[in-house]
Amino acid sequence: MSPTKTSSTYVFHLLPNAHLDPVWLWDWREGLNEGLKTCETVLNLMDEFPQLTFIRGESAIYQHIEKTAPALFRRIEHMIQAGRWDVVGGTVIQPDSNLASTETLCRQFEVGLAYFESRFGLRPTISWQADSFGHTPGWPNILAAFGMEGFAFTRPPEKEFHLTSPLFWWEGDHQNRLMCYRQYWEAYCSERDNLTKKLDATLAGAKANSYRHVGVFMGLGDHGGGPSRRHILDAEKWGKQHPEVEIRFSTMHGFFGELKKEAAHAIGEVPVIRGDLGYSLRGCYASVQKFKSLYRKAEAILTDAEATHALLDSQDKPAVAPLQEAWDSVLFNAFHDILPGSSIERAFEEQIAWTGLAIHRARDIRFAAMNTLASQVDTSVPPARKSDAPTDVPVLVWNVNPHPFKGLVELEAALDYRPLWQYQHRVDEVPVVVFDHQGKPLPFQEIATEHTAMSDLPWRKRVLVPLEIPACGWTIVRMGFRDKFAKKTTGSCLAQTKKNPSITNGEWKVEVKNGDIKILHHNQNFFSGKNSLELQVVEDPWGSWGGMDADEKISSSLKNLRETWKLTRHAILESGPFRAKLWTRWQGKNSWIDLTFSTSHNDPRLKVEGRLLWNDRSARLKLVLPSQGAVEFDVPGGQTYRDADGTLPMGRWVRRTQGNKTLGFASDVLGCVDFSPQALCITLARASRYANSSKTDPTEKMWLPAVDCGELKFQFCLFGNDISPDCVVENLLTPPNVLLPSSHPGTLPTKGSVGLALPATVRLLALRKLPNGKTSIRVQNRDSKSTRVTVSFKKKKHDLGKLGPQQIGTFILPG
């Protein structure tokens, strides 16, 4: 396609903007107020220069202005109505799109778009990510679900991700295509004096392509600022010197409108891209693990609590405010300099506190909803066996997931209001009994209580019981003790403590042998060859973002080994018959880690609990899992195969397959992976400095704190090809919840369901009660082909229609 021959060969759409980090080298108070000041400055310039336009996204900035400066907000409204101020993006903030969950990114658009529609009567259709560190292949799936028709971005730049054309189509998983644009100049912002240089470079790039309409982002950035008077004058002066170029102050929606027209006449010439839209500043995928850990916990418990509330709370006016307050925290903290770990220490202290509030709000809502259920369920227990004796303790166990649960649940209760003095020094002889919802004895395994106080005097008991719980359902269990010693559950021992201590469940076997750990899956080494897992510390002198510019590739392929940790201690903690646990300690020069392996009856997963005491600097700790074959990643909005290319972001799971052998890894915290032809490596911790962009030796500036120094906790599961990765994660992130209610009759049975169920290949992203009494449900088809989605809810079936592969759908169900 040749450029259209008119009075000007090219139209340069100047897109004045002010990328603003609400948290980075400053705290959220300074960031939000800078948003206010920047908008005021831009509005004053717009009064002075009637040709000036401006693009502004992020509803959090607008909301702050609306609350703090109503008159300024009205000026913005006036410019929007005049067509000069373009609301773009549609999100609450500009989030990281690699590390947040699918639902968090969906909620960014849902909340942001709802705000813009309620305040301005419009819904942006062009997404805008100025500075996020690469974009997941599932991003088109998410954007398509919220009506986005275009996507503009500037990172990763050309030196990190080559494009043959600034305009291209980005294909998603279900035949959806997203029009994308990345300008010729590498940065979204302009320095005060380089706009003419930027325009020169843009003209050179435009001549190498065939598109008449060309985008140019201009304006100061990072700490706000926006377009300056000099920018405006320099642009107009440059335009007069280049009659072949029309300089047009434009809007993002106007610019994409012109691009669509051009693309319609260039069928087959606009490139098509699938997969990742590059990686950028990869050190962020593992920086500040302590915040990432807390954030992922907040995401999981909030979606759990929200669904529990929707399913169980029968109030006509649900308590939406606490849930929204929690979501406000999760959405704001998804920002691309908070969640990736590139802000100052003081800012992280405040964001950690805010995230903790979200977790508490979610737990409080879930507690209230489960008590609502408990008040209706028959939780009655038999009367006391004799005068002044305790009754059994009722326990309500709730499964929030839309798929039935079958597995082990831990229960702990006080068997009396005072210690059982008659069993002092005979703790193991307490005659504990457990009954199911029908009053029939349940087999169980007694395990250690959470406390070690008064170890010779029993009072509370903790047991492990096998339960089956319906989808979005509950069951009642009773715990108590009897006058005579109860016969303990018998069965095959799952652990042996002889020469080579080991645990097994028939499917998995974990053994300490010759000072190393050996893991067997179906009687074969789980890892490739005769290898086993290793814990390696590698040199990582790079800052929060890893290496920058020329050092990017070096810093994402860390190969300088500092040390390999040794297995120094081990112990069998549990020996079955339902679960066995093997504790191991691995020691380094300055740090150590405890890995506790669990094998459970009829469980295709090997669960591992990690507790790391990290005291290294300018280094990262890797869990090395020997493996071979193609590597598939869960990512926000989808899943994808990737080639080995340095450190990569992981969603909830990753798996590697060669032939019929699969090595799967899923975690509640960890999200940074790299791999070679011989091994898959998971970063457990990274010791950089806060908001640091320079290469720093471990002995340099010792007064600067190393990020994540201290204790870090996480869980992960290893799995093969006999279980769905999503199923592994579902049980890891949202296990059954336990409540100890009072004893009373009820109108609901001792086991039941509120009636929500989904097909096995459909993932529930969110379920919540709306203020109008109806219920919103968001689901994603995880199958590789189109699937018809039917949902059972409150004894009624709803046909939600077909969803394509990885397609996301949001539906409203009757109240």
Phi, psi and omega in degrees: 000128179271149175301141180295131181272102175230195179301332175231138181288323183235151170244114176269112178274102176285127184242081180299131182211171177216083177302131185227122173272108181294338173220130173193264176272014181212174180266177185293333180291314177295321182296313181293320179291330175293326175300319178296312182296320180298315181296323178295317179299316181296318179298322177296320177293324179295327175292326182281324182239098185295346178275346186289136174241175182202141173247139181211125176252201173065098183297335179299325179290314179300317182297320178295318179294317180302319183281325189264326185222076184303323181294320177295321179299320179293326176296321177297315178305317181298317180291327176296315180296330180280353179082011183259338180250117187255117176278120186234176172084300178083002183255169178289314171221179174272101189278161164292135184251014178249331190250336178287158180286164177302315182293323178299318179290323174298317183292331174306312181286318183300313181289315180298314181295321179297321178296311182296323179291321182289329183267323188239357180069029181218158177231111178303146177240002177244118178278148186220119177232100184286319198227005182292151194269066182094164188224126182300148176295345177275356181302317177299326178296319180290314182296322179296327181291344183237025170075016178285132182253347181209160181217122176247140182206166177229349178237134007282148180282179185303321183293340178257335183211106186284135173235138177279346183209143176291335179256131178202166173261137176247116184270137174267200187269342185237049176061025174263140180236139182241126177285128184234154179215131170234123185295165181292319180287143191283339186249146177289337186253171176236145169285171184295332189239014186244015184295322180295322176297319179296319179292323176298314180296323179293320179296320178297319178293320181297325180292337180275352178238181187242021183259133181284320183270124189232134181263141178222113176276131182225148180135153175289155186215187183072297178254039179079218177100297179075193181292147178251168177300320180296319178305314183296314182291319180296321180296317181290324177294317179297321180298322179292332180276351182228081183296343178284354182240127170270122177270119184231117171289121195232180174241159181296318180293323177294318180297313180293331175299319178290322178298321179298320178296317179295317181297326180296335179260005181232041182301129180089347181259339178281122183299155177239131180239140172236154176093201183297142172264059174075169174236154182206137176051062194288345176302333181294339182293344181231003183284144177052064181300329183295328175282317179303320180299312180295321182295314180296324176296319179296316178303312185293314185287332180289316177294324175299308183296320181296317178292319178299317179298316181295324184280330191246337184276116185266006181295147179291326179243093185295155180281081185282327188303311179298323178293319179294323177298319178294317179294325177304318179294310183298318182291316180295319184283358171281359183305149191283005167240004175257292181303320177289348173086042184237022179255175181287161184298317181300320178295318180295326177300320180285322180290328175296317178297319180294319178294323176300323177298319179299318180296317179295316179301316181296315180296322180296317179295317180294320178300315180296318181294319179292328175292327175298315177297314183299328181291342182256341182275147175288104179251015185295149178234160178300154178296163179302143184291334177205168183301140177060031176246150180286153172270173173294161181256120175284142179229125176263126178244125188243132176249110183280343186285148182278018176232142182302147177255133174222111183174199184262140178231136177270132178233138175222137180207155171279126183280345177205172180278348175228161178304154179275084187300328182294346179247019176300135184068007178227046187304320184285353183261001179299124183282077181286141175229148178226134180237149178275190186293342178261004181083010179271144180300136178257138170291149181204167175237125178280131180232171184294141175289168180286346181249160174237019177285145176048054187298340179265003185231105183286148178209301176260152176227147180236132183227160177243120184235142174279127183228152169241123184235131181298162173302132183045053186221183185219165170211153178254135176235147177243137174240147177186192174218160183240172183289329181254157183295126180279141178291123182288155177298135177253158180168177181291140180288136183263007181215152173223144189243023182284219186303316180243090182305139182207161172230153181202157169231018182092322178268319180245148172219128178240124188226138171269120185214125178055043177071020180221173178251137179238129182240120178250140176232118186054044175068014176235151178304126182294333182261167184289144180063221178254019186278166174225175181293155176224158173241114185240138171258122179246151178295132177215080184279005188276164184279194185306322184267005191078206176283154179240153179057241186292340183270000184302312184293319181297316186286345179262001178230070187280120185233357182277101185284125176272315179194156171247126185284152181253143172285113188251333182214158178199159179198145172277121181264325178222150186230016173100183017274349182263332181211145173233144180231136177238118179267134176228145174241133180242129191245136171245187181293316184245345189224166174211164179220142171257125173243119180250114183268139179233128170248129184239151182303127178057029181249119181283003179255150167252113184266142181226129175256129182246139175223110187250130169257104191256121183217047177242166180229146178051050183204166170224149178259128181242138168268115185259120182244102181302127184193166180218162175108186181289145184243123180249135184245139160282134179224159176304123178090354182178205174210154189204156170266142180228151173273158178296123185200058180074198181288140185227150178280140177243144173280246183264341181204163173215146177216148183236131187229132171224117184064232179260015181251126181237134170248112180250146180222126177228145183217155175271354186225310196287143185210019180234124188228144164221159181209154177238177176299343185252343187203152171255129186240129179249125176283122179267329180199155181220126184253078173261202174242160181291132174046049183247133181244009183244155177290127189229120177293150182300333180265001182274137177048061184298342179284346176279124184293141174279130180300139174071013173298128182126204185266133176235139180237147178197166173230151170210162178234141169258141181208161179254210183265013182257017177206146178289133177303321179297325177294320177301313183291321180303314180287335179281318185272326182231068177289169177303145178258145185243135178227138175256095183271179172282167181265126180193159173291164179205166180275343179260148183289171181286350174213133182184187182216150175275000167094025175255126177213146180230157173301154186299329183271001182256129182259132174279119177269319182201147173218125181208154178272133180267158180302334180277005178092348177277174184237131177260134178230134177238129183228163176223133176279115182265004180280162179276358177227167181298144183224135173279128184255118172243139180235132173266127181215120179051051174070012176236144178262137180235128177269112182269001178087190183268141171240135177285177179304126179064011180286143181252133178228140177243130186225153177252124178259148177301156180291000000 
